[in-house]
Amino acid sequence: MAKLFTEMTDSSLPEAYRTVDVNKAHKYRRWLAFAGPAFLVSVGYMDPGNWATDLAGGSQYGYALLWVILLSNLIAILLQTLCVRLGIATGRDLAQACRDYYSRPTALVLWFLCELAIIACDIAEVIGSAVAIQLLFGLPLPVGVLITGLDVMVLLALMRFGIRKIEAMILTLVATIFGCFFINLLWAKPDPAAMVAGLFVPTLPDHHALFVAVGILGATVMPHNLYLHSSLVQSRAFDLDDRGRGEAIRRSTWDTVIALGGAFFVNAGILVLAAAVFYRQGPVVDDLAQAHTLLAPALGGAASILFAIALLCSGQSSTITATLAGQIVMEGFLRIRIAPWLRRLITRGLAIIPSLIIVAGPGGGKTVELLTATQVILSLQLPFAVVPLLMFTSSRTKMGSFTSPKWMMIAGLIAIGLICTLNLGLVYQTAGIGLTAAVLLLCAGLIAWEIRHRRRAISAIGA
């Protein structure tokens, strides 16, 4: 019988670590050899949670929140670029770096918060895939939720073929999503002037818009993607001297910009489609199935079918990357490797149970509102991943000559300040002073614990 728990090595995601030889490729093929990790990460930026927040934003506020998608995507590109630098320069993913640097209790808290974020993300993927299955095949939502549990077998089969095959499949799914929305946008004929205004004139029409905006932020800048990307870039077998690492950072950064640029057009396309078809012409969309139904009379039956196909591709592609992220997080923080099939069953089981309760409950029809709530959870966890990332990539001790330049760190500090401000504003608005104080106390407690831990360590060295 295969072991359920195995001894960990120091490599991140061992089955993929340095398996893609980039030195055999020449000229433009060399660029292609580095391309792939960011496209795996990019599917997390267009998963069903993004659909929910973008549909909610477009149907309620028209094009007004397009600037939130643009800002979120720029923040995502910056943070994922920092992940690239961390993974390539240090040979450690973000979870491993946290385990190495922080005390054991702090590392455990960070691991637990990240696992909650992965479960919230997985719930969004389960519900999104179940809705797509219902729309395409007429199966009830609870049945669709149970069917999504079978994708563990698909992932295990794919891992046998190597990371490049997974990247190729994900790229195909992303291209399908992009194509479906491009066609629907051509049929929807959005207002170009309103789109430009929405992109470059920041507005929040009312208090609820803050909830949707933070949901968009949480859906776009996903915390577990930071752990995932810092690991996936290590799948390339580049030269380990400064020249080789520098080239790997440069080429992987371009991979990130291109992949997340494509994700921006998909996210913006969802919101623009909702704004063009639903805003001021119909009810606020609070259900993915409702959006599918309303598209048919507005744009034709083919549009609603394309919507459902894209939704299914979105859910299935993002569930693969969430699984890989879960493995990386557990191995990195806890130095424990669980058999892949068991890890997948645990993750999916923790998502299926609450998903079944949600879709079978009285509010189960309002999938957009439910999915938006899961994305807010992701946003609340984001600072606990971003702050360590900024600390590590600004450290010359860890990064050497690849320490992030000052402009990048200043931009990162501005981004984390914005994220924290929006998060605290949302928590106060929706849950009151009690939960806001609890969040602040958790942050203060972790900081105080680490300061005390560092002082004790320094005192022990001096003694």
Secondary structure, DSSP 8 states (H G I E B T S, - for coil): ---SEE---SSSSTTTTT-B--TT--THHHHHHH-SHHHHHHGGGGSHHHHHHHHHHHHHHTTTTHHHHHHHHHHHHHHHHHHHHHHHHHS--HHHHHHHHS-HHHHHHHHHHHHHHHHHHHHHHHHHHHHHHHHHH---HHHHHHHGGGHHHHHHHHHTT-HHHHHHHHHHHHHHHHHHHHHHHHHH---HHHHHHHHHS----SHHHHHHHHHHHHHHS-HHHHHHHHHHGGGB----SHHHHHHHHHHHHHHHHHHHHHHHHHHHHHHHHHHHHTTTTS-----HHHHHHHHHHHH-HHHHHHHHHHHHHHHHHHHHHHHHHHHHHHHHHH--EE-HHHHHHHHHHHHHHHHHHHHHSTTTT-HHHHHHHHHHHHHHHTHHHHHHHHHHHT-HHHHGGG---HHHHHHHHHHHHHHHHHHHHHHHHHH-HHHHHHHHHHHHHHHHHHHHHHHHHHHHHH-
